[in-house]
Amino acid sequence: MKLFKELIVAVLLAAALFVTPGAQAHDYRAGSLVINHPWTPEPPVGAKVAAGFFKITNDGAQDDRLVSVSAEIAGKSQIHGMKIENGVMSMSELEGGLVIPAGQSVELKSKSTHVMFMDLKQRPTKDTRFKATLTFEKAGAVAVEFKVEPMGSGHEHEGM
């Protein structure tokens, strides 16, 4: 029996070495969509909002659309776009959602399109995760977890 247990442990360890990087990453798949690493920077104490970032790749032959987002930490969540007019940056909800073109990727990042979690019920703190649902026109509802990372953690799209 001891030899059997040792063999099982060895097989499990060997299998772990051959897992593809995508399977080890913080990724989610829904139909032809791949959602890569949903994350949020830890907001300051007292903040009433937090931002959410991730990348969506559409491997399919048809466009899809991110139509809504909900999160357990927020009373309300929106997909926001950003624009600069006359030197003034503004954010607003993307009416109708965000198109994910067939065969392309869309990245939600700081100073660009992103998710805004509003009316925070609880402050996301670093090294924790919170549950959210991304709803797509074709792929449907996708349960994900956002990883909360400290500000200054080295993400190229930080600094919101």
C-alpha positions in Angstrom: 0.0 0.0 0.0 2.8 2.4 0.8 4.4 1.8 -2.7 1.0 2.5 -4.2 0.7 5.8 -2.4 4.2 6.8 -3.4 3.4 5.9 -7.0 0.3 8.1 -7.0 2.2 11.0 -5.5 4.9 10.6 -8.2 2.3 10.5 -11.0 0.5 13.6 -9.7 3.8 15.5 -9.4 4.8 14.4 -12.9 1.4 15.5 -14.3 1.8 18.9 -12.7 5.0 19.4 -14.7 3.3 18.8 -18.0 0.2 21.1 -17.4 0.1 23.8 -20.1 0.9 27.3 -19.0 -2.6 28.5 -20.0 -4.1 25.9 -17.6 -2.0 27.2 -14.7 -2.8 30.9 -15.4 -5.8 32.8 -14.1 -7.7 32.2 -17.3 -11.3 31.3 -18.1 -12.9 29.9 -21.3 -16.4 30.3 -22.6 -17.2 29.0 -26.1 -14.7 30.8 -28.4 -13.7 33.4 -25.7 -10.7 33.3 -23.5 -10.7 35.7 -20.5 -7.1 36.3 -19.3 -6.2 37.3 -15.7 -9.1 39.4 -14.3 -7.5 41.7 -11.7 -8.0 44.9 -9.8 -5.4 47.2 -8.1 -6.2 47.5 -4.4 -8.1 50.8 -4.0 -7.2 53.3 -1.3 -8.9 53.1 2.0 -12.3 54.9 1.8 -12.6 54.5 -2.0 -16.1 54.0 -3.2 -15.0 52.6 -6.6 -12.5 50.1 -8.0 -11.4 49.3 -11.5 -11.2 45.9 -13.2 -8.8 44.8 -16.0 -8.4 41.7 -18.1 -7.9 40.6 -21.7 -10.5 38.8 -23.8 -9.5 36.8 -26.9 -12.1 35.7 -29.4 -10.9 32.6 -31.2 -14.2 32.2 -33.0 -15.5 33.2 -36.4 -18.2 35.6 -35.1 -18.0 38.8 -33.0 -19.3 38.6 -29.5 -20.1 41.4 -27.1 -19.5 41.9 -23.3 -22.9 43.3 -22.3 -22.6 43.5 -18.5 -20.5 42.8 -15.4 -21.6 42.1 -11.9 -19.5 41.6 -8.8 -20.1 40.5 -5.2 -18.1 43.5 -3.9 -20.1 46.2 -5.8 -23.6 47.5 -5.8 -23.2 48.4 -9.4 -20.6 47.6 -12.2 -20.2 49.2 -15.6 -18.1 48.8 -18.7 -16.4 52.1 -19.1 -14.7 53.8 -22.0 -12.3 56.8 -21.7 -11.7 59.7 -24.0 -9.8 63.0 -24.0 -11.6 66.1 -25.3 -10.0 69.5 -25.1 -7.3 68.1 -22.8 -9.8 66.8 -20.3 -10.1 63.0 -19.7 -13.6 61.6 -19.1 -15.0 58.2 -18.4 -18.5 57.0 -19.3 -20.4 53.8 -19.6 -20.2 52.0 -23.0 -23.9 51.9 -24.0 -24.5 48.6 -25.7 -21.4 46.9 -24.3 -18.0 46.1 -25.7 -17.6 44.3 -29.0 -15.0 41.5 -29.0 -14.2 41.1 -32.8 -13.8 37.6 -34.2 -10.2 36.5 -34.3 -9.0 39.4 -32.2 -8.2 40.4 -28.6 -9.5 43.3 -26.6 -7.7 44.4 -23.4 -9.4 46.3 -20.6 -6.7 48.4 -19.0 -6.0 51.6 -17.2 -6.5 54.8 -19.1 -8.6 52.9 -21.6 -11.7 50.6 -21.6 -12.1 49.0 -18.2 -14.7 47.8 -15.7 -15.7 50.1 -13.0 -17.0 48.6 -9.7 -19.1 51.2 -8.0 -20.9 51.5 -4.6 -18.4 49.1 -3.1 -19.9 46.9 -0.4 -16.4 45.9 0.8 -13.0 47.2 -0.1 -11.0 44.7 -2.1 -7.7 44.0 -0.3 -4.4 42.8 -1.9 -3.8 39.1 -2.2 -7.5 38.3 -2.1 -10.0 37.5 -4.8 -13.6 38.3 -5.4 -16.3 36.7 -7.6 -17.8 38.4 -10.6 -19.9 37.5 -13.6 -19.1 38.6 -17.1 -22.1 38.4 -19.4 -21.6 38.1 -23.2 -24.2 38.3 -25.9 -23.3 34.9 -27.4 -21.1 33.1 -24.8 -23.5 33.9 -22.0 -22.6 34.3 -18.3 -19.1 33.5 -17.3 -18.2 33.2 -13.6 -14.7 34.6 -12.9 -12.6 35.7 -9.9 -10.7 39.0 -9.9 -7.4 38.9 -8.2 -6.6 42.0 -6.0 -3.0 43.1 -6.5 -1.2 45.9 -4.8 -0.7 49.2 -6.6 2.8 49.3 -8.1 2.8 45.5 -8.7 4.4 46.0 -12.1 1.4 45.8 -14.4 1.9 47.9 -17.5 -1.7 49.1 -17.3 -1.8 50.3 -13.7 -2.2 53.8 -12.5 -5.9 54.5 -12.9 
